[in-house]
Amino acid sequence: MELIKFVKRVEVVAHFWDSNSRSAFEIARQMSSPKLNDANADYEFVMNASETSVEPKIKVDFLDGSSWEQGTAPLSASELRGELFEKAADAGDAVEAAGGRK
């Protein structure tokens, strides 16, 4: 959870009635936890749940200025969370390499 400090914003897009959105809704539930805001006061979570057909996806902006976007349908919430925190670790490394100036 300490890697959340390198995450600025998480946005999840999903369709209410599409079974391909299952992992999107689960990662949204996990990433909207108040504990994440407690760990990073600047953290923002946005859920765009649609009643019209949309491709389920996650987009994450990191403290180092990098972003990551991924379609969620082929992955489980656990796999998405793992990738998100791998990217957060990379952002943390970039911030530390820049001397914490990002």
N, C-alpha and C positions, 0 to 999 in steps of 0.2 A: 504494500500500500504506500510505502514511502516514495515510490516512483510517480505517484499522482501529482507531486509538486512540479513535475516537468510537463504536465498536461494543462493547456489553457482552456480548451473547449472540445466537447464531444457532441456531435450531432448525429442522431439516428433517424433514418427515414424508413417507414414501413407501411404496408397496407393492412388494414384491420382484418380483412377476410381472406388473405392469401396465406396458405400454409408455408410458403417459402419465407415468410416474415417471422417465423417462430424464433429463430436465433436472434433476430434484430430486436424483438420485444424483450427477450431474456437479457441480452447485453444492456439494453436500455434500463431494465429494472435494476441491474447490478450497478450501472454507472450513475444512476440517479440517487444513490445512497447518500444521506446526509453526512455520513462519516467521511466521504470524499471531500465535501466542502469544509469540514472541520480540519482536514489535513492540508487543504489548499484553499484559502479564502478567495483566490482569484479564479478558481475553477468554475466553468460554466457548462451546464448540460442542457441540450435542446432535443426534444422529441417531436418529430413531425410525423404524426400518425394520420394516414390518409384513408378516406373511404373510396378513393379512386385508385386505379392500378398504378403503382409505382414500383421501381426496382428497390428492394430492401438494401440499405447500405449504411455504413458507418463512416463518418469523416471526423478526424481528430487533428487539432492544431496543437503544436507543442511550443514550449517556451523558447526553443532555439530558432523558431521561425519556420520549421519544417511542418509538413502536413502528411497525413496518410488517409487514403480513402479506399474502402474495400466493399465489394458486394458481400452481403451476409448470407445469402441463400445456401451456398455450398458448405458453409462452415458452422460448427457448433458455437455456442456462446463461450464455452471454455477455450476453444481455439482462437476466437476473436479476442478474448481478454488476454491470452498469451501473446498474440501478435501486438496488441496495443501496448502492453508493458515492455515488450522487446524494443519497440519504437521509442517508448518513453525513456528507456535506459540509454538508447543511442542519443536522444536529445539531452539527457543528463550529462553524458560524456562530452557532447559538443559544448554545453554551457560551461562545464569545468575546464575544458581545453581553452575556452575564451576567457578564462579567469573569472567566471561568474558574472560577466558583463551583459549577458543577453536579457 
